Amino acid sequence: MMTNLLIAALVMTPTPATPAAESKVQAMLDTLVRDDKATAALIRVDSRAGGWSAAAGVADLRTKKPADPAGHFRIGSITKTFAATVVMQLVDEGKVKLDEPIARYLPGEVPGGAKITVRRILDHTSGLYDYMHEPGYSTNRWRGKDRFRHYDPAELLKVAFADPAKSTEPGKAWAYSNTNYVVAGRLIEKVTGRPYGKEVERRLLRPLKLTGTSVPGDRPGLPYPHARGYEPVGGKLVDATRMNPSLDGAAGEMISTGSDLNRFAGALLGGKLTSARSLAAMRTTQETQAGFRYGLGLQQYPLPCGKSVWGHSGELIGYLTFTFATEDGTRMTLSVNPGTRQGTTEDLFGIAATIFC
């Protein structure tokens, strides 16, 4: 659910954008659409000096209605940051311990769970096999009518654990696995007695007034306004907007807006959602050999100036999303609806560098 080539472009020096930069970013978004690398592109930038939004392309290829910069979109794996934040709040409340085995909280649900800590679940060093590697189980690919199926977390874990040989020794290496966050969702449910999505709503969405953010469950559509997401299939763009995102669950099902994601990132990294100790744990990272380091539901990108940008990327068919924040309070969310051609590192580097450099 990550696009390493694209997210690796977001490595640059943080400074607030100027009005000239806003104009330049708009031109870059327009170029993505003109070159068929996007059907729509939305961006939201916030800093201590204020905020601004921009959009390019159309919300619907049929009607040609312009994309709304305040539109909703699927955020994919940025959902992991929300889930990890809830787990860390449970840590702060003494209900979960990071270095206790997951088997303590989910007895019998995770093979080898006595040797896999909660920390290893959140930082992707558990060794658990990613169920999305199995044919038909990735929401980054066209699945025809199957995209409307309901998937229960227990079913996803059954797929992940069907062949124990596909999992590896805990702590041996970092390996991105959506299975980890399906497990994290189950952990939240078991400890609180409520589905992880209800805890996300209760603990994060309502307190932060993130009214444009939702945990859709089996709901196939997006709130209005939104740009429709398309996927190249057989050389043509197919409308992939509507789908049942339960195949992702706590690993990537959520929907949001640029303003909401920037507010969430600012609150989290500003220490408003967890204790200082828990935030420090989230920012304690593993080397990934993928152009970034990974903490507990957070990605860290080293900057040439010696500082870092923090956040997460997300990919779900029809939507690519990037949310990042810097120490000086600058935050950027970029959502791209892919076109017939793949965007390049240079495309996104130019947009992001104009904002942060």
Rosetta blueprint (number, residue, H / E / L):
1 M L
2 M L
3 T L
4 N H
5 L H
6 L H
7 I H
8 A L
9 A L
10 L L
11 V L
12 M L
13 T L
14 P L
15 T L
16 P L
17 A L
18 T L
19 P H
20 A H
21 A H
22 E H
23 S H
24 K H
25 V H
26 Q H
27 A H
28 M H
29 L H
30 D H
31 T H
32 L H
33 V H
34 R H
35 D L
36 D L
37 K L
38 A E
39 T E
40 A E
41 A E
42 L E
43 I E
44 R E
45 V E
46 D E
47 S E
48 R L
49 A L
50 G E
51 G E
52 W E
53 S E
54 A E
55 A E
56 A E
57 G E
58 V E
59 A L
60 D L
61 L L
62 R L
63 T L
64 K L
65 K L
66 P E
67 A L
68 D L
69 P L
70 A L
71 G L
72 H E
73 F E
74 R E
75 I L
76 G H
77 S H
78 I H
79 T H
80 K H
81 T H
82 F H
83 A H
84 A H
85 T H
86 V H
87 V H
88 M H
89 Q H
90 L H
91 V H
92 D H
93 E L
94 G L
95 K L
96 V L
97 K L
98 L L
99 D L
100 E L
101 P E
102 I H
103 A H
104 R H
105 Y L
106 L L
107 P L
108 G L
109 E L
110 V L
111 P L
112 G L
113 G H
114 A H
115 K H
116 I L
117 T E
118 V H
119 R H
120 R H
121 I H
122 L H
123 D L
124 H L
125 T L
126 S L
127 G L
128 L L
129 Y L
130 D L
131 Y H
132 M H
133 H H
134 E L
135 P L
136 G L
137 Y L
138 S L
139 T L
140 N L
141 R L
142 W L
143 R L
144 G H
145 K H
146 D H
147 R H
148 F H
149 R L
150 H L
151 Y L
152 D L
153 P H
154 A H
155 E H
156 L H
157 L H
158 K H
159 V H
160 A H
161 F L
162 A L
163 D L
164 P H
165 A H
166 K H
167 S L
168 T L
169 E L
170 P L
171 G L
172 K L
173 A L
174 W L
175 A L
176 Y L
177 S L
178 N H
179 T H
180 N H
181 Y H
182 V H
183 V H
184 A H
185 G H
186 R H
187 L H
188 I H
189 E H
190 K H
191 V H
192 T H
193 G L
194 R L
195 P L
196 Y H
197 G H
198 K H
199 E H
200 V H
201 E H
202 R H
203 R H
204 L H
205 L H
206 R L
207 P L
208 L L
209 K L
210 L L
211 T L
212 G L
213 T L
214 S E
215 V L
216 P L
217 G L
218 D L
219 R L
220 P L
221 G L
222 L L
223 P L
224 Y L
225 P L
226 H E
227 A L
228 R L
229 G L
230 Y E
231 E E
232 P E
233 V E
234 G L
235 G L
236 K E
237 L E
238 V E
239 D E
240 A L
241 T L
242 R L
243 M L
244 N L
245 P H
246 S H
247 L H
248 D L
249 G H
250 A H
251 A H
252 G L
253 E L
254 M L
255 I E
256 S E
257 T L
258 G H
259 S H
260 D H
261 L H
262 N H
263 R H
264 F H
265 A H
266 G H
267 A H
268 L H
269 L H
270 G L
271 G L
272 K L
273 L L
274 T L
275 S L
276 A H
277 R H
278 S H
279 L H
280 A H
281 A H
282 M H
283 R L
284 T L
285 T L
286 Q E
287 E E
288 T L
289 Q L
290 A L
291 G L
292 F L
293 R E
294 Y E
295 G L
296 L L
297 G L
298 L L
299 Q E
300 Q E
301 Y E
302 P E
303 L L
304 P L
305 C L
306 G L
307 K L
308 S E
309 V E
310 W E
311 G E
312 H E
313 S E
314 G E
315 E E
316 L E
317 I L
318 G L
319 Y E
320 L E
321 T E
322 F E
323 T E
324 F E
325 A E
326 T E
327 E L
328 D L
329 G L
330 T L
331 R E
332 M E
333 T E
334 L E
335 S E
336 V E
337 N E
338 P E
339 G L
340 T L
341 R L
342 Q L
343 G L
344 T L
345 T H
346 E H
347 D H
348 L H
349 F H
350 G H
351 I H
352 A H
353 A H
354 T H
355 I H
356 F H
357 C L
